[in-house]
């Protein structure tokens, strides 16, 4: 079990092997939660942008569907008025 020392500002350095296992990267967020009275838990925060990338591309565009429907209505109206 690695031993760490707090700086004068209350900061600690998380050992490299633990950072790697948790997937903690510089300038990324982590949650530090107090467990009971004397323990803390560190959990990485998922990169939401990375997880959601491409999600909307898989589904049909609602805008395109509405536009297509509108154009079809215009064509029907023109045919009826002719």
Residue pairs with C-beta under 8 A, 6 or more apart in sequence:
2 15
2 17
2 18
4 12
4 13
4 14
4 15
5 12
6 12
14 22
14 24
14 42
18 24
19 25
22 30
22 42
22 43
22 44
23 44
24 30
24 42
24 44
28 44
28 45
28 47
29 44
29 45
30 42
30 43
30 44
30 45
31 41
31 42
31 43
31 44
31 45
32 40
32 41
32 42
33 40
33 41
33 43
34 40
35 41
